[in-house]
């Protein structure tokens, strides 16, 4: 099996988990078979002295199709 891993960024004003979930669900619209996600960075975006949003960088891994296009 051959896998591909891509890096994505998710943003949420609610939670870190929501930011990860949003990134995965949006990617799943065009990429099938995502089976592993690694959170590589978490950032709190601060506005006026309070956390306004959570920003996460994830690495999503999925299999590459076995058949080759001709």
N, C-alpha and C positions, 0 to 999 in steps of 0.2 A: 504494500500500500504506500502511496505517496500522499503526503499532507501538505497543506499550505497554511501559513499563519500570517494574518494581517493585523495591523494596528488600527484601532478605532478610538474615538473620543466620544464620551457621553456626558451630557449636562443635565442636572436636575436641581430644582429649588427645594425638593422634598428630602431626598436622602442619597447616600452613596449607593445603596442597593438599587434604587430607582434609576440612577444614572447608568449603572451597569446593565440593568434590564432593558432600558431604552436603547442602548447601543446594540445589544444582542438582537432585540426584536426588529430593529430597523435593518440590520445586516441580514437577518433571516428572510427578509422579503426578496432579496436577490441572490442570496447564497444558501444553498441547501446543505444540510448535514453538519452544521456547527455542533461540535461535541465537547469542546473544551474552551474555557475562557480563563485567562490569567490576568488579574488586575496588576498592572505594572506601575501605576502612579495614581495618587489621590490628591487633589488640590481643592482647597476651600477658597472660593472667590468672595472677597470681603468688600462690602459697600457700606459706607457710613458707620464703620466700626462693628458691623455684624455680618455673619455668614449669609450671603445672598444665594449662592449656588454651590453645588458640588460638581467638580469636574474630574472624571476618571479616564485614564488611558487603559485600554484593555488589548490583549492579544487574543484573537479568536482563531481557533484551528478547525479546519474541515478537510475532508478527504478530496483528492483530485480524482475525477472520473477515470476509470480504467481504460475506456475506449479512446482511441486517438482519432481526431477529425481528419477526414481525407479530402 
